[in-house]
Amino acid sequence: MQRRTTRVLAASAATLTALSVAACGGGDSGGGGSSGGDGDSLLIGTSDKITTIDPAGSYDNGSFAVMNQVYPFLMNTPLGSPDVEPDIAESAEFTSPTEYTVTLKPGLTFANGNELTSSDVVFTFERMVAINDPNGPASLLYNLDSVEATDDTTVVFTLKTADDQIFPQILSSPAGPIVDEDVFSADSLTPDDEIVSGNAFAGPYVITDYEINSLVSYQANPDYQGLLGAPKTENVDVTYYADASNLKLDIEQGNIDVAFRSLSATDIDDLRGNDDVEVVDGPGGEIRYIVFNFDTQPYGATTSEADPAKALAVRQAVADLIDREEIADQVYRGTYTPLYSYVPDGLTGAATPLESLYGDGEGGPDADKAAQTLQAAGVQTPVQLSLQYSNDHYGPSSGDEYALIKDQLEATGLFQVDLQTTEWTQYSEDRTADVYPAYQLGWFPDYSDADNYLTPFFLTENFLGNHYEDQQVNDLILQQASTPDADERTALIEQIQQLVAEDLSTVPYLQGAQVAVVRSGVEGASDTLDASFKFRYGALSVG
């Protein structure tokens, strides 16, 4: 099938009109508007950050929050469910053990008037793999061998291994937004302003005004034919805050309607006592963890004192010393809970190998054990450890979180920690360029399955890019993804967790809930704070 070479690009009238509420957007210091929604509109505040709205170039919550509103997916999760169903697809099924066939709904279009056909679908996935951006989600497509359009509405995905239990979920993940081949570049990231001016959207909303990490304005897309249906609110404006304390102040004062990500635990606790707002809690799939770069960590492969045994001992000592309970209680006041697993509690296959392997064997720290581990490996103490965290991406409590981790490591005299912080836009580039020997990351799941906490981190070619590889782990991850028997697959997932706990390329330590704060009269937050972990603006309304 030949790619279309000419189509009409229709400019959105909304993009040619000044946004009436633009003055409400946050500036350099952050800050919301002068008033909330009026029934036909909502104003949402967040301290998240956008990296890019090109799906090939970002794999973070702030960027994906935009993509969920404006791009169509072949598969998606209905409100209230983690299970995927066809979105702009009419049907999707395995037509052979290695072929997944998707049939699009007829008459699909992008908001600019361009037809949305199987050619765009092929283009979407081929460019994702070809670009393979280090900050993008291409690693999720590890099992994709090829994609072919057999006619204008039919796409066949050929997979490398048979019986892939995960692939339908991946089509709903950050690897799955369908893009317009006449707007996006085939071999490089497309600038955000070109995407917006091209009106290359076919999700529930289109973007009518875009100032990155300041203000994004959305308008309901009348041509959306997907699973989620028409948005309940016609216009949504999202203002971005540099300071989460201003986000709290504006939701209290009624200057915004919704605050979603990321208020401090103290602020959330305080807001629970405010009669003018409601704190809405949802199931938690978020985790926090420390990543070790196997090249640049102490005794890493490219250091002058490279020694795999000593490098492992350093990682083990860190795992012995972290007091998860103290971090959860002192910093997060119970909005996060201790995590001893690579798969969070509540998902099938979750195990707790870190609890028994490290510290006192019951979840607490053990300084004597850490000292013995380092001494047995011949590691001189104090170990000089450079530890990095982001000061603006994981909420205002990250500074307290990592100050406490530094104290926990240094209190024993076994470590001397050089703690540094960087803003997310630079951080996301530096971490994949081997700048940080050890650093903070959080994970917001792409789909509700244990695989999403294993594949991106531990396959040989993984999202972390931290030079960890273990062939046995790699093979077991591929095996579990194609094992249809539920019990057998669960056993494989548990085995993988045990092996990666012994290697310690990452040290998970916290699991958190989803929290939104809404003004009186705002409805629908509980509907979208579901186990899909996608915050869909179209579910929100003002009563």
Buried (B, 14 or more C-beta within 10 A) or exposed (E): EEEBEEBEBEEBEBBEEEBEBBEBBBEEEBBBBEBBBEEEBBBBBBBBBBBBBBBBBBBBBBBBBBBBBBBBBBBBBBBEEBBBBBBBBEEBEBEEEBBBBBBBBEEBBBBBBBBBBBBBBBBBBBBBBEBEBBBBBBBBBBBBEEBBBEEBBBBBBBBEBEEBBBBBBBBBBBBBBBBBBBBBBEEBBBEBEEBBBBBBBBBBBBBBBBBBBBBBBBBBBEBBBBBBEEBBBBBBBBBBBBBBBBBBBBBBBBBBBBBBBBBBBBBBBBBEEEEEBBBBBBBBBBBBBBBBBBBBBBBBBEBEEEBEEBBBBBBBBBBBBBBBEBBBBEBBBEBBBBBBBBBBBEBEBBBBBBBBBBBBEEBBBBBEBBBBBBBEBEBEBBBEBBBBBBBBBBBBBBBBBBBBBBEBBBEBEBBEBEBEBBEBBEBBBEBBEBBBBBBBBBBBBBBBBBBBBBBBBBBBEBBBBBBBBBEEBBEBBBBBBBBEEEEEBBBBBBBBBBBBBEBBBBBBBBBBBBBBBBBEEBBBBBBBBBBBBBBBBBBBBBE
